[in-house]
Amino acid sequence: MANTRLKIPTPIITSLLENDAYKFSMGQAIYHQFPGYKTTWEFRCRNKGIHFTKEMVEDIINEIRLYCTLRFTEQELAYLKETTPWIKGNYIDFLRLWHPNFDDIHVSDKADCGLAITATGTWLNTSMYEVPILAIVNEVYFRHAYDYDSLFDDFRRRTDAKFDMLKTGKWYAGTFSEFGLRRRLSAQAQAYVVEKFAHLNDTMHSASTFVGTSNVLLAKENNVKKVGTQAHEWIMGVGQGNPRHNPAYSNYYAMKAWIEEYGVQNGIALTDTIGTKTFLKDFDLTFATLFSGVRHDSGDPYKWGDMMLDHYAKLGIDAKTKTLLFSDSLDFERADKLFRYFNDKTDVAFGIGTYLANDTYVEPLNIVMKMVRCNGSDVAKVSDAPGKGMCCNPGYVDYIKRSIDWRLTNA
């Protein structure tokens, strides 16, 4: 492996807008409804055989320190206010004062993979750290471990080939967005792909439509839509952070709080935090009417989609008025097949991440940073796919699974 440490750009994160759009959606709701919630987040690398060297860890610490010096500019805040119908003035005022706190974040080499990261503090703070930290870890790792210039050249060739396949109609991905910030090869790579696909709609030969990106900074720079509503942390924090809540009702509490914040705006619900079957217990006529659609992030997408269509039908809702957003490990070939299967039944959209932002001859990192505690209590994600859950306490996972099983059987 080649050590290209001197080639690491500094800083990697150059703006506080360089975050996923749903961090601002959730951030406003947290600010208004749960400002006192305290959370702990932990980093995991799911790849086997990956090791972060001491030099990598040192650079990661340095980049996080630089990230924590950033502040929102008035131009950035004006962009958020002017392009976000649901954003409120008092949240903009909060962001004007907000900045990352380096003391919330602890990084060391005390882990099997050589990198341990923990963030502890108010949910308002820790939620905002997740995505920039993961982007930093990715870029530092790939610039250290490989010949970065060779990786980027391969990335660019693959991106250009994908663009041509969509433009000529070889693949039809319908309506899609780029969701790759947290696992991107580099800032340079993500900027390249967003700028490239922002011009896909300029050609008359492409039946696919590029909507935008989850990266708010790149959405601003490329004049495309910033895309994203909520993540698993929302259901975990709202549903499980209050000890009075039965965790099997997490979706109910989370959807109720979201509707209180946004009404019919900003409404794509995430279904798999504690299993889609449990989600459907709470996705009643009111919620299904108010939310504009649902997002798939684990499990068989065809079974999930058919399950959602059946649920809408049972509620008497025309599924063609709703959106099924697919975002789990997608590439254009999978998106093409899903589009052809569901297009005549509902509105179909895709959020495509690693395949667009980190596709090279090297296997991408499968890294996450998840909330593991809220208000002193364990929280857990129990998804529709084995291996995507995360919790530090196996006893709590057993408890939540028993709660879910009871509810599915009895309530």
RASUL-V73474 format. One record per residue. RES is the residue in three letters. BURIAL is # if it has 24 or more other ideal C-beta (glycine too) atoms within 12 Angstrom, else .. Layout:
RES:BURIAL  RES:BURIAL
This chain:
MET:.  ALA:.  ASN:.  THR:#  ARG:#  LEU:.  LYS:#  ILE:#  PRO:.  THR:.  PRO:#  ILE:#  ILE:#  THR:#  SER:#  LEU:#  LEU:#  GLU:#  ASN:#  ASP:#  ALA:#  TYR:#  LYS:#  PHE:#  SER:#  MET:#  GLY:#  GLN:#  ALA:#  ILE:#  TYR:#  HIS:.  GLN:#  PHE:#  PRO:.  GLY:.  TYR:#  LYS:#  THR:#  THR:#  TRP:#  GLU:#  PHE:#  ARG:#  CYS:#  ARG:.  ASN:.  LYS:.  GLY:.  ILE:#  HIS:.  PHE:#  THR:.  LYS:.  GLU:#  MET:#  VAL:#  GLU:.  ASP:#  ILE:#  ILE:#  ASN:#  GLU:#  ILE:#  ARG:#  LEU:#  TYR:#  CYS:#  THR:.  LEU:#  ARG:.  PHE:#  THR:.  GLU:.  GLN:.  GLU:#  LEU:#  ALA:.  TYR:#  LEU:#  LYS:#  GLU:.  THR:.  THR:#  PRO:.  TRP:#  ILE:#  LYS:#  GLY:.  ASN:.  TYR:#  ILE:#  ASP:.  PHE:#  LEU:#  ARG:.  LEU:.  TRP:#  HIS:.  PRO:#  ASN:.  PHE:.  ASP:.  ASP:#  ILE:#  HIS:#  VAL:#  SER:.  ASP:.  LYS:.  ALA:.  ASP:.  CYS:#  GLY:#  LEU:#  ALA:#  ILE:#  THR:#  ALA:#  THR:#  GLY:#  THR:#  TRP:#  LEU:#  ASN:#  THR:#  SER:#  MET:#  TYR:#  GLU:#  VAL:#  PRO:#  ILE:#  LEU:#  ALA:#  ILE:#  VAL:#  ASN:#  GLU:#  VAL:#  TYR:#  PHE:#  ARG:#  HIS:#  ALA:#  TYR:#  ASP:.  TYR:#  ASP:.  SER:.  LEU:#  PHE:#  ASP:.  ASP:.  PHE:#  ARG:#  ARG:.  ARG:#  THR:#  ASP:.  ALA:.  LYS:#  PHE:#  ASP:.  MET:#  LEU:#  LYS:#  THR:.  GLY:.  LYS:.  TRP:#  TYR:#  ALA:#  GLY:#  THR:#  PHE:#  SER:#  GLU:#  PHE:#  GLY:#  LEU:#  ARG:#  ARG:#  ARG:#  LEU:#  SER:#  ALA:#  GLN:#  ALA:#  GLN:#  ALA:#  TYR:#  VAL:#  VAL:#  GLU:#  LYS:#  PHE:#  ALA:#  HIS:.  LEU:#  ASN:#  ASP:.  THR:.  MET:.  HIS:.  SER:#  ALA:#  SER:#  THR:#  PHE:#  VAL:#  GLY:#  THR:#  SER:#  ASN:#  VAL:#  LEU:#  LEU:#  ALA:#  LYS:#  GLU:#  ASN:#  ASN:.  VAL:#  LYS:#  LYS:#  VAL:#  GLY:#  THR:#  GLN:#  ALA:#  HIS:#  GLU:#  TRP:#  ILE:#  MET:#  GLY:#  VAL:#  GLY:#  GLN:#  GLY:#  ASN:#  PRO:.  ARG:.  HIS:#  ASN:#  PRO:#  ALA:#  TYR:#  SER:#  ASN:#  TYR:#  TYR:#  ALA:#  MET:#  LYS:#  ALA:#  TRP:#  ILE:#  GLU:.  GLU:#  TYR:#  GLY:.  VAL:.  GLN:.  ASN:#  GLY:#  ILE:#  ALA:#  LEU:#  THR:#  ASP:#  THR:#  ILE:#  GLY:#  THR:#  LYS:#  THR:#  PHE:#  LEU:#  LYS:#  ASP:#  PHE:#  ASP:#  LEU:.  THR:.  PHE:#  ALA:#  THR:.  LEU:#  PHE:#  SER:#  GLY:#  VAL:#  ARG:#  HIS:#  ASP:#  SER:#  GLY:#  ASP:.  PRO:#  TYR:.  LYS:.  TRP:#  GLY:#  ASP:.  MET:#  MET:#  LEU:#  ASP:.  HIS:#  TYR:#  ALA:.  LYS:.  LEU:.  GLY:.  ILE:#  ASP:.  ALA:#  LYS:.  THR:.  LYS:#  THR:#  LEU:#  LEU:#  PHE:#  SER:#  ASP:#  SER:#  LEU:#  ASP:#  PHE:#  GLU:.  ARG:#  ALA:#  ASP:#  LYS:.  LEU:#  PHE:#  ARG:.  TYR:.  PHE:#  ASN:#  ASP:.  LYS:#  THR:#  ASP:#  VAL:#  ALA:#  PHE:#  GLY:#  ILE:#  GLY:#  THR:#  TYR:#  LEU:#  ALA:#  ASN:#  ASP:#  THR:#  TYR:.  VAL:#  GLU:.  PRO:#  LEU:#  ASN:#  ILE:#  VAL:#  MET:#  LYS:#  MET:#  VAL:#  ARG:#  CYS:#  ASN:#  GLY:.  SER:#  ASP:#  VAL:#  ALA:#  LYS:#  VAL:#  SER:#  ASP:#  ALA:.  PRO:.  GLY:.  LYS:#  GLY:#  MET:#  CYS:#  CYS:.  ASN:.  PRO:.  GLY:.  TYR:#  VAL:#  ASP:.  TYR:#  ILE:#  LYS:#  ARG:.  SER:#  ILE:#  ASP:.  TRP:.  ARG:#  LEU:.  THR:.  ASN:.  ALA:.
